[in-house]
Every structure is written in structure tokens, then in C-alpha cells.
């Protein structure tokens, strides 16, 4: 007797995992960018810095192109949706990064910014521990956010089967009469040779 556990999640083996060091570099850059509003926006403004930081954390993976944050773009990485084999969008970015927004709760509650930075660091370590867990079926090095969103971080140079942009033909310019006559003569000679 077999037990049906619902729809099977696509294996992360569809793509080779991105280099972990590049992922860490990208995450550090993204966290520094997300923490910047906490330091730059005056504390007198009601929660403006916290809201901007939360938005940068949530939507970061789609701000610099499909499936790309600034850190991922600089590190040459991209987030893809495994089931659809396409770059992730804003919705997937929000699902995979919601845990990092929890790190901002101390700042929202009035704690010093360094406390929130420490909370974000703890969340990042937890996520890294899950991504590097040994002896599991999932060898795609996916963190908790990736497992929730059905995404994986890959090297951006991997072809995703995306539709190539349409190639536009340059409009033909009218050839001078002499050139047009020469081309017509050449076409007639070719047609005559082919028919014989």
C-alpha cells in the first residue's frame, strides 16, 4: 500500500546549486542595503525606516531584474521557480524572504538597530545551516525560504529556456535602379540554370 503525500515537489537537481560563497556574498550585500534605511532615515519619522527596510528585504530578489537582487546581480546569481523553470517574481521573493523581515521586529518595537542586525545575522545563520544540511535528498542547497517558495538560487549563466527576444529584421531600403536591375538579372540567370 502506498501513501500519497500530495503533489511531489520537483527535485532541485534540475539545476546545479549555486556556489555557496557567492550566495553568502550576495546575502551580505542585500542585508547591508536593507539595513541602510534603519540607519539613514531619522528615527523621528514613524516607522519609515523599518517599513522601507522590510520592503527591501521582502522584494529584494526582484528589484534588479527577474530573480535578482543587487547582491545576486553582482555575484552572478539568479533565483528560479523550480516547478515553472523561470526566474522568480515578486511573490516568490516575498515568500522566500519573509523570515528575514522577522529580524526587523526588534527595531519596530524600539530596540537599537544593532539588535535587529544581530537578529538578522541569527536568521542568516539558521538559513545557512539548513542550506548546508548534510545527507538530505535535496542537494540544491536550498534554505528555508527556498523550500517555502519552491525556488532555488542558481548561477545566472545557466540557460533557463526563456524566450529569446524577437529578432527584428531591418527594413529593406530601396536599392538604386542599377543595383535592382543587376539583382533581377542575377535571379533570372539562377532560375534558368536551375531549370536546365
PyMOL CGO cylinders between C-alpha atoms (Angstrom):
from pymol import cmd
from pymol.cgo import CYLINDER

trace = [
    CYLINDER, 0.00, 0.00, 0.00, 1.37, 3.41, -0.96, 0.3, 1, 1, 1, 1, 1, 1,
    CYLINDER, 1.37, 3.41, -0.96, 0.60, 6.68, 0.74, 0.3, 1, 1, 1, 1, 1, 1,
    CYLINDER, 0.60, 6.68, 0.74, 0.03, 9.75, -1.41, 0.3, 1, 1, 1, 1, 1, 1,
    CYLINDER, 0.03, 9.75, -1.41, 1.67, 12.77, 0.20, 0.3, 1, 1, 1, 1, 1, 1,
    CYLINDER, 1.67, 12.77, 0.20, 0.18, 15.21, -2.30, 0.3, 1, 1, 1, 1, 1, 1,
    CYLINDER, 0.18, 15.21, -2.30, 1.93, 16.71, -5.29, 0.3, 1, 1, 1, 1, 1, 1,
    CYLINDER, 1.93, 16.71, -5.29, 5.62, 15.95, -5.31, 0.3, 1, 1, 1, 1, 1, 1,
    CYLINDER, 5.62, 15.95, -5.31, 7.95, 18.90, -5.21, 0.3, 1, 1, 1, 1, 1, 1,
    CYLINDER, 7.95, 18.90, -5.21, 10.17, 19.00, -8.27, 0.3, 1, 1, 1, 1, 1, 1,
    CYLINDER, 10.17, 19.00, -8.27, 13.69, 17.87, -7.50, 0.3, 1, 1, 1, 1, 1, 1,
    CYLINDER, 13.69, 17.87, -7.50, 16.22, 20.61, -7.10, 0.3, 1, 1, 1, 1, 1, 1,
    CYLINDER, 16.22, 20.61, -7.10, 18.54, 18.55, -9.26, 0.3, 1, 1, 1, 1, 1, 1,
    CYLINDER, 18.54, 18.55, -9.26, 17.05, 20.35, -12.25, 0.3, 1, 1, 1, 1, 1, 1,
    CYLINDER, 17.05, 20.35, -12.25, 19.83, 22.90, -11.80, 0.3, 1, 1, 1, 1, 1, 1,
    CYLINDER, 19.83, 22.90, -11.80, 23.23, 22.62, -10.16, 0.3, 1, 1, 1, 1, 1, 1,
    CYLINDER, 23.23, 22.62, -10.16, 23.37, 24.59, -6.90, 0.3, 1, 1, 1, 1, 1, 1,
    CYLINDER, 23.37, 24.59, -6.90, 25.00, 27.99, -6.92, 0.3, 1, 1, 1, 1, 1, 1,
    CYLINDER, 25.00, 27.99, -6.92, 28.36, 28.39, -5.22, 0.3, 1, 1, 1, 1, 1, 1,
    CYLINDER, 28.36, 28.39, -5.22, 27.68, 28.86, -1.51, 0.3, 1, 1, 1, 1, 1, 1,
    CYLINDER, 27.68, 28.86, -1.51, 30.36, 31.55, -1.07, 0.3, 1, 1, 1, 1, 1, 1,
    CYLINDER, 30.36, 31.55, -1.07, 28.79, 33.66, -3.82, 0.3, 1, 1, 1, 1, 1, 1,
    CYLINDER, 28.79, 33.66, -3.82, 25.39, 33.21, -2.17, 0.3, 1, 1, 1, 1, 1, 1,
    CYLINDER, 25.39, 33.21, -2.17, 26.79, 34.41, 1.17, 0.3, 1, 1, 1, 1, 1, 1,
    CYLINDER, 26.79, 34.41, 1.17, 28.37, 37.43, -0.52, 0.3, 1, 1, 1, 1, 1, 1,
    CYLINDER, 28.37, 37.43, -0.52, 25.07, 38.27, -2.23, 0.3, 1, 1, 1, 1, 1, 1,
    CYLINDER, 25.07, 38.27, -2.23, 23.11, 37.93, 1.05, 0.3, 1, 1, 1, 1, 1, 1,
    CYLINDER, 23.11, 37.93, 1.05, 25.57, 40.15, 2.94, 0.3, 1, 1, 1, 1, 1, 1,
    CYLINDER, 25.57, 40.15, 2.94, 25.24, 42.87, 0.28, 0.3, 1, 1, 1, 1, 1, 1,
    CYLINDER, 25.24, 42.87, 0.28, 21.43, 42.58, 0.34, 0.3, 1, 1, 1, 1, 1, 1,
    CYLINDER, 21.43, 42.58, 0.34, 21.27, 42.73, 4.15, 0.3, 1, 1, 1, 1, 1, 1,
    CYLINDER, 21.27, 42.73, 4.15, 23.53, 45.81, 4.23, 0.3, 1, 1, 1, 1, 1, 1,
    CYLINDER, 23.53, 45.81, 4.23, 21.27, 47.53, 1.70, 0.3, 1, 1, 1, 1, 1, 1,
    CYLINDER, 21.27, 47.53, 1.70, 18.16, 46.55, 3.66, 0.3, 1, 1, 1, 1, 1, 1,
    CYLINDER, 18.16, 46.55, 3.66, 19.61, 47.83, 6.95, 0.3, 1, 1, 1, 1, 1, 1,
    CYLINDER, 19.61, 47.83, 6.95, 20.67, 51.16, 5.43, 0.3, 1, 1, 1, 1, 1, 1,
    CYLINDER, 20.67, 51.16, 5.43, 17.22, 52.80, 5.85, 0.3, 1, 1, 1, 1, 1, 1,
    CYLINDER, 17.22, 52.80, 5.85, 17.29, 51.96, 9.57, 0.3, 1, 1, 1, 1, 1, 1,
    CYLINDER, 17.29, 51.96, 9.57, 20.46, 54.00, 9.87, 0.3, 1, 1, 1, 1, 1, 1,
    CYLINDER, 20.46, 54.00, 9.87, 19.73, 56.74, 7.33, 0.3, 1, 1, 1, 1, 1, 1,
    CYLINDER, 19.73, 56.74, 7.33, 16.06, 57.55, 7.95, 0.3, 1, 1, 1, 1, 1, 1,
    CYLINDER, 16.06, 57.55, 7.95, 15.67, 59.74, 11.04, 0.3, 1, 1, 1, 1, 1, 1,
    CYLINDER, 15.67, 59.74, 11.04, 14.11, 57.88, 13.99, 0.3, 1, 1, 1, 1, 1, 1,
    CYLINDER, 14.11, 57.88, 13.99, 11.57, 60.71, 14.39, 0.3, 1, 1, 1, 1, 1, 1,
    CYLINDER, 11.57, 60.71, 14.39, 9.67, 59.53, 11.33, 0.3, 1, 1, 1, 1, 1, 1,
    CYLINDER, 9.67, 59.53, 11.33, 7.07, 56.99, 12.41, 0.3, 1, 1, 1, 1, 1, 1,
    CYLINDER, 7.07, 56.99, 12.41, 8.42, 53.62, 11.25, 0.3, 1, 1, 1, 1, 1, 1,
    CYLINDER, 8.42, 53.62, 11.25, 9.56, 54.90, 7.83, 0.3, 1, 1, 1, 1, 1, 1,
    CYLINDER, 9.56, 54.90, 7.83, 12.98, 53.26, 8.07, 0.3, 1, 1, 1, 1, 1, 1,
    CYLINDER, 12.98, 53.26, 8.07, 11.53, 49.97, 9.27, 0.3, 1, 1, 1, 1, 1, 1,
    CYLINDER, 11.53, 49.97, 9.27, 8.91, 49.90, 6.51, 0.3, 1, 1, 1, 1, 1, 1,
    CYLINDER, 8.91, 49.90, 6.51, 11.48, 50.67, 3.83, 0.3, 1, 1, 1, 1, 1, 1,
    CYLINDER, 11.48, 50.67, 3.83, 13.84, 48.02, 5.21, 0.3, 1, 1, 1, 1, 1, 1,
    CYLINDER, 13.84, 48.02, 5.21, 11.04, 45.44, 5.28, 0.3, 1, 1, 1, 1, 1, 1,
    CYLINDER, 11.04, 45.44, 5.28, 10.12, 46.27, 1.67, 0.3, 1, 1, 1, 1, 1, 1,
    CYLINDER, 10.12, 46.27, 1.67, 13.75, 45.94, 0.57, 0.3, 1, 1, 1, 1, 1, 1,
    CYLINDER, 13.75, 45.94, 0.57, 14.03, 42.59, 2.33, 0.3, 1, 1, 1, 1, 1, 1,
    CYLINDER, 14.03, 42.59, 2.33, 10.74, 41.22, 1.02, 0.3, 1, 1, 1, 1, 1, 1,
    CYLINDER, 10.74, 41.22, 1.02, 11.01, 42.31, -2.60, 0.3, 1, 1, 1, 1, 1, 1,
    CYLINDER, 11.01, 42.31, -2.60, 14.79, 42.37, -2.90, 0.3, 1, 1, 1, 1, 1, 1,
    CYLINDER, 14.79, 42.37, -2.90, 15.03, 39.30, -5.15, 0.3, 1, 1, 1, 1, 1, 1,
    CYLINDER, 15.03, 39.30, -5.15, 13.05, 41.02, -7.89, 0.3, 1, 1, 1, 1, 1, 1,
    CYLINDER, 13.05, 41.02, -7.89, 14.32, 44.61, -7.74, 0.3, 1, 1, 1, 1, 1, 1,
    CYLINDER, 14.32, 44.61, -7.74, 17.21, 44.22, -10.18, 0.3, 1, 1, 1, 1, 1, 1,
    CYLINDER, 17.21, 44.22, -10.18, 15.62, 42.02, -12.80, 0.3, 1, 1, 1, 1, 1, 1,
    CYLINDER, 15.62, 42.02, -12.80, 13.65, 38.78, -12.64, 0.3, 1, 1, 1, 1, 1, 1,
    CYLINDER, 13.65, 38.78, -12.64, 15.02, 36.70, -9.77, 0.3, 1, 1, 1, 1, 1, 1,
    CYLINDER, 15.02, 36.70, -9.77, 17.77, 39.17, -8.96, 0.3, 1, 1, 1, 1, 1, 1,
    CYLINDER, 17.77, 39.17, -8.96, 18.64, 41.41, -6.06, 0.3, 1, 1, 1, 1, 1, 1,
    CYLINDER, 18.64, 41.41, -6.06, 21.59, 43.77, -6.25, 0.3, 1, 1, 1, 1, 1, 1,
    CYLINDER, 21.59, 43.77, -6.25, 23.74, 41.26, -4.37, 0.3, 1, 1, 1, 1, 1, 1,
    CYLINDER, 23.74, 41.26, -4.37, 22.70, 38.42, -6.66, 0.3, 1, 1, 1, 1, 1, 1,
    CYLINDER, 22.70, 38.42, -6.66, 23.33, 40.53, -9.77, 0.3, 1, 1, 1, 1, 1, 1,
    CYLINDER, 23.33, 40.53, -9.77, 26.82, 41.44, -8.53, 0.3, 1, 1, 1, 1, 1, 1,
    CYLINDER, 26.82, 41.44, -8.53, 27.54, 37.80, -7.60, 0.3, 1, 1, 1, 1, 1, 1,
    CYLINDER, 27.54, 37.80, -7.60, 26.17, 36.46, -10.90, 0.3, 1, 1, 1, 1, 1, 1,
    CYLINDER, 26.17, 36.46, -10.90, 23.24, 34.56, -9.33, 0.3, 1, 1, 1, 1, 1, 1,
    CYLINDER, 23.24, 34.56, -9.33, 19.52, 34.25, -10.01, 0.3, 1, 1, 1, 1, 1, 1,
    CYLINDER, 19.52, 34.25, -10.01, 16.51, 32.83, -8.15, 0.3, 1, 1, 1, 1, 1, 1,
    CYLINDER, 16.51, 32.83, -8.15, 14.35, 30.45, -10.19, 0.3, 1, 1, 1, 1, 1, 1,
    CYLINDER, 14.35, 30.45, -10.19, 10.99, 28.79, -9.55, 0.3, 1, 1, 1, 1, 1, 1,
    CYLINDER, 10.99, 28.79, -9.55, 11.71, 25.08, -9.91, 0.3, 1, 1, 1, 1, 1, 1,
    CYLINDER, 11.71, 25.08, -9.91, 8.24, 23.94, -10.99, 0.3, 1, 1, 1, 1, 1, 1,
    CYLINDER, 8.24, 23.94, -10.99, 7.92, 26.59, -13.71, 0.3, 1, 1, 1, 1, 1, 1,
    CYLINDER, 7.92, 26.59, -13.71, 11.61, 26.75, -14.68, 0.3, 1, 1, 1, 1, 1, 1,
    CYLINDER, 11.61, 26.75, -14.68, 11.50, 30.54, -14.82, 0.3, 1, 1, 1, 1, 1, 1,
    CYLINDER, 11.50, 30.54, -14.82, 13.07, 33.38, -12.85, 0.3, 1, 1, 1, 1, 1, 1,
    CYLINDER, 13.07, 33.38, -12.85, 11.24, 34.19, -9.65, 0.3, 1, 1, 1, 1, 1, 1,
    CYLINDER, 11.24, 34.19, -9.65, 8.97, 37.20, -9.35, 0.3, 1, 1, 1, 1, 1, 1,
    CYLINDER, 8.97, 37.20, -9.35, 7.88, 39.49, -6.55, 0.3, 1, 1, 1, 1, 1, 1,
    CYLINDER, 7.88, 39.49, -6.55, 5.54, 36.93, -4.98, 0.3, 1, 1, 1, 1, 1, 1,
    CYLINDER, 5.54, 36.93, -4.98, 8.26, 34.29, -4.69, 0.3, 1, 1, 1, 1, 1, 1,
    CYLINDER, 8.26, 34.29, -4.69, 10.68, 36.92, -3.40, 0.3, 1, 1, 1, 1, 1, 1,
    CYLINDER, 10.68, 36.92, -3.40, 8.25, 37.83, -0.63, 0.3, 1, 1, 1, 1, 1, 1,
    CYLINDER, 8.25, 37.83, -0.63, 7.66, 34.21, 0.38, 0.3, 1, 1, 1, 1, 1, 1,
    CYLINDER, 7.66, 34.21, 0.38, 11.34, 33.29, 0.42, 0.3, 1, 1, 1, 1, 1, 1,
    CYLINDER, 11.34, 33.29, 0.42, 12.40, 36.38, 2.39, 0.3, 1, 1, 1, 1, 1, 1,
    CYLINDER, 12.40, 36.38, 2.39, 9.61, 36.68, 4.98, 0.3, 1, 1, 1, 1, 1, 1,
    CYLINDER, 9.61, 36.68, 4.98, 11.83, 35.12, 7.66, 0.3, 1, 1, 1, 1, 1, 1,
    CYLINDER, 11.83, 35.12, 7.66, 14.33, 37.96, 7.29, 0.3, 1, 1, 1, 1, 1, 1,
    CYLINDER, 14.33, 37.96, 7.29, 11.58, 40.51, 7.92, 0.3, 1, 1, 1, 1, 1, 1,
    CYLINDER, 11.58, 40.51, 7.92, 11.11, 38.89, 11.34, 0.3, 1, 1, 1, 1, 1, 1,
    CYLINDER, 11.11, 38.89, 11.34, 14.61, 40.13, 12.13, 0.3, 1, 1, 1, 1, 1, 1,
    CYLINDER, 14.61, 40.13, 12.13, 13.29, 43.69, 11.90, 0.3, 1, 1, 1, 1, 1, 1,
    CYLINDER, 13.29, 43.69, 11.90, 10.77, 43.19, 14.70, 0.3, 1, 1, 1, 1, 1, 1,
    CYLINDER, 10.77, 43.19, 14.70, 13.18, 44.35, 17.42, 0.3, 1, 1, 1, 1, 1, 1,
    CYLINDER, 13.18, 44.35, 17.42, 13.71, 47.65, 15.57, 0.3, 1, 1, 1, 1, 1, 1,
    CYLINDER, 13.71, 47.65, 15.57, 9.97, 48.07, 15.09, 0.3, 1, 1, 1, 1, 1, 1,
    CYLINDER, 9.97, 48.07, 15.09, 9.49, 47.53, 18.83, 0.3, 1, 1, 1, 1, 1, 1,
    CYLINDER, 9.49, 47.53, 18.83, 12.03, 50.25, 19.61, 0.3, 1, 1, 1, 1, 1, 1,
    CYLINDER, 12.03, 50.25, 19.61, 15.18, 48.19, 20.18, 0.3, 1, 1, 1, 1, 1, 1,
    CYLINDER, 15.18, 48.19, 20.18, 18.52, 49.52, 18.92, 0.3, 1, 1, 1, 1, 1, 1,
    CYLINDER, 18.52, 49.52, 18.92, 19.36, 48.89, 15.27, 0.3, 1, 1, 1, 1, 1, 1,
    CYLINDER, 19.36, 48.89, 15.27, 22.28, 46.68, 16.27, 0.3, 1, 1, 1, 1, 1, 1,
    CYLINDER, 22.28, 46.68, 16.27, 19.84, 44.32, 17.97, 0.3, 1, 1, 1, 1, 1, 1,
    CYLINDER, 19.84, 44.32, 17.97, 17.93, 43.92, 14.69, 0.3, 1, 1, 1, 1, 1, 1,
    CYLINDER, 17.93, 43.92, 14.69, 21.22, 43.43, 12.87, 0.3, 1, 1, 1, 1, 1, 1,
    CYLINDER, 21.22, 43.43, 12.87, 22.05, 40.64, 15.31, 0.3, 1, 1, 1, 1, 1, 1,
    CYLINDER, 22.05, 40.64, 15.31, 18.61, 39.08, 14.81, 0.3, 1, 1, 1, 1, 1, 1,
    CYLINDER, 18.61, 39.08, 14.81, 19.10, 39.19, 11.02, 0.3, 1, 1, 1, 1, 1, 1,
    CYLINDER, 19.10, 39.19, 11.02, 22.52, 37.59, 11.48, 0.3, 1, 1, 1, 1, 1, 1,
    CYLINDER, 22.52, 37.59, 11.48, 20.99, 34.75, 13.54, 0.3, 1, 1, 1, 1, 1, 1,
    CYLINDER, 20.99, 34.75, 13.54, 18.32, 34.18, 10.88, 0.3, 1, 1, 1, 1, 1, 1,
    CYLINDER, 18.32, 34.18, 10.88, 21.00, 34.15, 8.17, 0.3, 1, 1, 1, 1, 1, 1,
    CYLINDER, 21.00, 34.15, 8.17, 23.00, 31.55, 10.13, 0.3, 1, 1, 1, 1, 1, 1,
    CYLINDER, 23.00, 31.55, 10.13, 19.89, 29.40, 10.59, 0.3, 1, 1, 1, 1, 1, 1,
    CYLINDER, 19.89, 29.40, 10.59, 19.14, 29.63, 6.88, 0.3, 1, 1, 1, 1, 1, 1,
    CYLINDER, 19.14, 29.63, 6.88, 22.76, 28.76, 6.01, 0.3, 1, 1, 1, 1, 1, 1,
    CYLINDER, 22.76, 28.76, 6.01, 22.60, 25.76, 8.33, 0.3, 1, 1, 1, 1, 1, 1,
    CYLINDER, 22.60, 25.76, 8.33, 19.51, 24.48, 6.53, 0.3, 1, 1, 1, 1, 1, 1,
    CYLINDER, 19.51, 24.48, 6.53, 21.06, 25.12, 3.10, 0.3, 1, 1, 1, 1, 1, 1,
    CYLINDER, 21.06, 25.12, 3.10, 24.20, 23.18, 4.06, 0.3, 1, 1, 1, 1, 1, 1,
    CYLINDER, 24.20, 23.18, 4.06, 22.49, 20.33, 5.91, 0.3, 1, 1, 1, 1, 1, 1,
    CYLINDER, 22.49, 20.33, 5.91, 24.23, 17.07, 5.11, 0.3, 1, 1, 1, 1, 1, 1,
    CYLINDER, 24.23, 17.07, 5.11, 22.78, 13.79, 3.93, 0.3, 1, 1, 1, 1, 1, 1,
    CYLINDER, 22.78, 13.79, 3.93, 19.45, 15.02, 2.65, 0.3, 1, 1, 1, 1, 1, 1,
    CYLINDER, 19.45, 15.02, 2.65, 17.55, 14.27, -0.54, 0.3, 1, 1, 1, 1, 1, 1,
    CYLINDER, 17.55, 14.27, -0.54, 17.69, 17.95, -1.55, 0.3, 1, 1, 1, 1, 1, 1,
    CYLINDER, 17.69, 17.95, -1.55, 21.15, 18.65, -2.92, 0.3, 1, 1, 1, 1, 1, 1,
    CYLINDER, 21.15, 18.65, -2.92, 20.18, 22.05, -4.31, 0.3, 1, 1, 1, 1, 1, 1,
    CYLINDER, 20.18, 22.05, -4.31, 21.38, 23.83, -1.18, 0.3, 1, 1, 1, 1, 1, 1,
    CYLINDER, 21.38, 23.83, -1.18, 18.02, 25.43, -0.66, 0.3, 1, 1, 1, 1, 1, 1,
    CYLINDER, 18.02, 25.43, -0.66, 17.32, 27.38, 2.52, 0.3, 1, 1, 1, 1, 1, 1,
    CYLINDER, 17.32, 27.38, 2.52, 14.03, 27.51, 4.42, 0.3, 1, 1, 1, 1, 1, 1,
    CYLINDER, 14.03, 27.51, 4.42, 12.76, 30.41, 2.29, 0.3, 1, 1, 1, 1, 1, 1,
    CYLINDER, 12.76, 30.41, 2.29, 13.55, 28.48, -0.89, 0.3, 1, 1, 1, 1, 1, 1,
    CYLINDER, 13.55, 28.48, -0.89, 11.71, 25.42, 0.39, 0.3, 1, 1, 1, 1, 1, 1,
    CYLINDER, 11.71, 25.42, 0.39, 8.64, 27.56, 1.22, 0.3, 1, 1, 1, 1, 1, 1,
    CYLINDER, 8.64, 27.56, 1.22, 8.66, 29.36, -2.14, 0.3, 1, 1, 1, 1, 1, 1,
    CYLINDER, 8.66, 29.36, -2.14, 9.69, 26.39, -4.31, 0.3, 1, 1, 1, 1, 1, 1,
    CYLINDER, 9.69, 26.39, -4.31, 12.76, 28.28, -5.53, 0.3, 1, 1, 1, 1, 1, 1,
    CYLINDER, 12.76, 28.28, -5.53, 16.47, 27.70, -5.91, 0.3, 1, 1, 1, 1, 1, 1,
    CYLINDER, 16.47, 27.70, -5.91, 19.43, 30.05, -6.35, 0.3, 1, 1, 1, 1, 1, 1,
    CYLINDER, 19.43, 30.05, -6.35, 21.46, 29.17, -9.43, 0.3, 1, 1, 1, 1, 1, 1,
    CYLINDER, 21.46, 29.17, -9.43, 24.32, 30.59, -11.42, 0.3, 1, 1, 1, 1, 1, 1,
    CYLINDER, 24.32, 30.59, -11.42, 22.83, 33.29, -13.67, 0.3, 1, 1, 1, 1, 1, 1,
    CYLINDER, 22.83, 33.29, -13.67, 24.74, 32.00, -16.69, 0.3, 1, 1, 1, 1, 1, 1,
    CYLINDER, 24.74, 32.00, -16.69, 22.59, 28.84, -16.81, 0.3, 1, 1, 1, 1, 1, 1,
    CYLINDER, 22.59, 28.84, -16.81, 20.12, 28.97, -19.68, 0.3, 1, 1, 1, 1, 1, 1,
    CYLINDER, 20.12, 28.97, -19.68, 16.56, 28.79, -18.40, 0.3, 1, 1, 1, 1, 1, 1,
    CYLINDER, 16.56, 28.79, -18.40, 14.77, 28.15, -21.65, 0.3, 1, 1, 1, 1, 1, 1,
    CYLINDER, 14.77, 28.15, -21.65, 13.44, 31.67, -21.64, 0.3, 1, 1, 1, 1, 1, 1,
    CYLINDER, 13.44, 31.67, -21.64, 12.00, 33.03, -24.82, 0.3, 1, 1, 1, 1, 1, 1,
    CYLINDER, 12.00, 33.03, -24.82, 14.69, 34.84, -26.71, 0.3, 1, 1, 1, 1, 1, 1,
    CYLINDER, 14.69, 34.84, -26.71, 13.84, 38.38, -27.69, 0.3, 1, 1, 1, 1, 1, 1,
    CYLINDER, 13.84, 38.38, -27.69, 12.33, 38.58, -31.15, 0.3, 1, 1, 1, 1, 1, 1,
    CYLINDER, 12.33, 38.58, -31.15, 14.87, 39.43, -33.80, 0.3, 1, 1, 1, 1, 1, 1,
    CYLINDER, 14.87, 39.43, -33.80, 13.69, 42.29, -35.89, 0.3, 1, 1, 1, 1, 1, 1,
    CYLINDER, 13.69, 42.29, -35.89, 14.74, 42.47, -39.46, 0.3, 1, 1, 1, 1, 1, 1,
    CYLINDER, 14.74, 42.47, -39.46, 15.99, 45.80, -40.57, 0.3, 1, 1, 1, 1, 1, 1,
    CYLINDER, 15.99, 45.80, -40.57, 13.66, 47.36, -43.10, 0.3, 1, 1, 1, 1, 1, 1,
    CYLINDER, 13.66, 47.36, -43.10, 14.97, 46.95, -46.60, 0.3, 1, 1, 1, 1, 1, 1,
    CYLINDER, 14.97, 46.95, -46.60, 15.98, 50.13, -48.23, 0.3, 1, 1, 1, 1, 1, 1,
    CYLINDER, 15.98, 50.13, -48.23, 15.26, 50.68, -51.88, 0.3, 1, 1, 1, 1, 1, 1,
    CYLINDER, 15.26, 50.68, -51.88, 18.27, 49.85, -53.98, 0.3, 1, 1, 1, 1, 1, 1,
    CYLINDER, 18.27, 49.85, -53.98, 19.32, 52.18, -56.77, 0.3, 1, 1, 1, 1, 1, 1,
    CYLINDER, 19.32, 52.18, -56.77, 17.94, 51.26, -60.17, 0.3, 1, 1, 1, 1, 1, 1,
    CYLINDER, 17.94, 51.26, -60.17, 21.24, 49.86, -61.43, 0.3, 1, 1, 1, 1, 1, 1,
    CYLINDER, 21.24, 49.86, -61.43, 21.57, 47.56, -58.42, 0.3, 1, 1, 1, 1, 1, 1,
    CYLINDER, 21.57, 47.56, -58.42, 17.96, 46.43, -58.70, 0.3, 1, 1, 1, 1, 1, 1,
    CYLINDER, 17.96, 46.43, -58.70, 18.41, 45.63, -62.39, 0.3, 1, 1, 1, 1, 1, 1,
    CYLINDER, 18.41, 45.63, -62.39, 21.62, 43.68, -61.67, 0.3, 1, 1, 1, 1, 1, 1,
    CYLINDER, 21.62, 43.68, -61.67, 19.86, 41.69, -58.92, 0.3, 1, 1, 1, 1, 1, 1,
    CYLINDER, 19.86, 41.69, -58.92, 16.91, 40.88, -61.21, 0.3, 1, 1, 1, 1, 1, 1,
    CYLINDER, 16.91, 40.88, -61.21, 19.28, 39.73, -63.96, 0.3, 1, 1, 1, 1, 1, 1,
    CYLINDER, 19.28, 39.73, -63.96, 21.18, 37.55, -61.48, 0.3, 1, 1, 1, 1, 1, 1,
    CYLINDER, 21.18, 37.55, -61.48, 17.93, 35.99, -60.21, 0.3, 1, 1, 1, 1, 1, 1,
    CYLINDER, 17.93, 35.99, -60.21, 16.82, 35.23, -63.80, 0.3, 1, 1, 1, 1, 1, 1,
    CYLINDER, 16.82, 35.23, -63.80, 20.16, 33.57, -64.60, 0.3, 1, 1, 1, 1, 1, 1,
    CYLINDER, 20.16, 33.57, -64.60, 19.96, 31.46, -61.42, 0.3, 1, 1, 1, 1, 1, 1,
    CYLINDER, 19.96, 31.46, -61.42, 16.40, 30.38, -62.27, 0.3, 1, 1, 1, 1, 1, 1,
    CYLINDER, 16.40, 30.38, -62.27, 17.47, 29.47, -65.83, 0.3, 1, 1, 1, 1, 1, 1,
    CYLINDER, 17.47, 29.47, -65.83, 20.41, 27.36, -64.56, 0.3, 1, 1, 1, 1, 1, 1,
    CYLINDER, 20.41, 27.36, -64.56, 18.20, 25.54, -62.07, 0.3, 1, 1, 1, 1, 1, 1,
    CYLINDER, 18.20, 25.54, -62.07, 15.54, 24.71, -64.68, 0.3, 1, 1, 1, 1, 1, 1,
    CYLINDER, 15.54, 24.71, -64.68, 18.08, 23.15, -67.09, 0.3, 1, 1, 1, 1, 1, 1,
]
cmd.load_cgo(trace, "trace")
